[in-house]
């Protein structure tokens, strides 16, 4: 369970980085469904499917390292 909590940070970083490049180019990324989010006055691009895939990948890597 701790590995899942640790995997949230790399999953979020991966989602922010990839969504930034895809969203700033004006694309929605197809299945990635990149959209612009406003949170506390800041605008950024975000993708829930990419966040879930990145978190699952990081979780698998952390479990294999144990």
MARKOLBA-323502 format. One line per field, with one value per residue (C-alpha): x, y, z. Coordinates in Angstrom, 2 decimals, always signed. Layout:
<zanus>
u	c(X; ...) $
v	c(Y; ...) $
w	c(Z; ...) $
</zanus>
This chain:
<zanus>
u	c(+0.00; +2.89; +4.22; +0.94; +1.13; +4.74; +3.74; +1.30; +4.11; +5.87; +2.47; +1.53; +4.89; +4.64; +1.08; +2.00; +5.07; +3.41; +0.17; +2.15; +3.74; +0.58; -1.76; +0.46; +0.55; -3.24; -3.92; -6.18; -4.03; -6.80; -7.28; -5.23; -8.00; -5.71; -7.72; -6.95; -7.62; -7.79; -6.87; -6.45; -5.91; -3.32; -3.98; -2.32; -2.98; -4.01; -4.88; -6.58; -5.90; -2.22; -2.11; -3.61; -1.26; +1.80; +0.81; +0.28; +3.68; +5.45; +3.60; +4.73; +8.33; +8.26; +6.78; +9.48; +12.21; +11.02) $
v	c(+0.00; +2.37; +1.72; +2.97; +6.19; +6.68; +6.06; +8.99; +11.56; +10.13; +9.55; +13.20; +14.45; +12.28; +13.47; +17.14; +16.88; +14.98; +16.98; +20.21; +19.28; +17.78; +20.51; +23.46; +22.23; +22.56; +18.83; +16.83; +13.73; +11.38; +8.74; +10.84; +13.49; +16.36; +19.33; +22.66; +22.92; +26.08; +25.60; +28.55; +30.94; +28.78; +27.17; +23.91; +20.92; +17.60; +14.07; +11.59; +8.52; +9.46; +9.99; +6.55; +4.85; +6.63; +5.77; +2.11; +1.99; +3.62; +1.31; -1.78; -0.56; +0.16; -3.28; -4.97; -3.08; -4.49) $
w	c(+0.00; +0.71; -2.80; -4.26; -2.27; -3.36; -6.99; -7.02; -7.23; -10.33; -11.93; -11.42; -12.69; -15.81; -16.46; -16.04; -18.28; -21.15; -20.92; -21.07; -24.39; -25.91; -24.67; -25.52; -29.12; -29.28; -29.40; -27.11; -27.41; -28.55; -25.84; -23.39; -23.33; -22.34; -21.09; -19.46; -15.72; -13.60; -9.95; -7.57; -10.47; -12.25; -15.63; -16.58; -18.83; -17.26; -18.35; -16.02; -18.21; -18.40; -14.62; -13.98; -16.47; -15.05; -11.49; -12.40; -14.13; -11.16; -8.75; -10.68; -10.71; -6.96; -6.23; -8.32; -6.41; -3.08) $
</zanus>
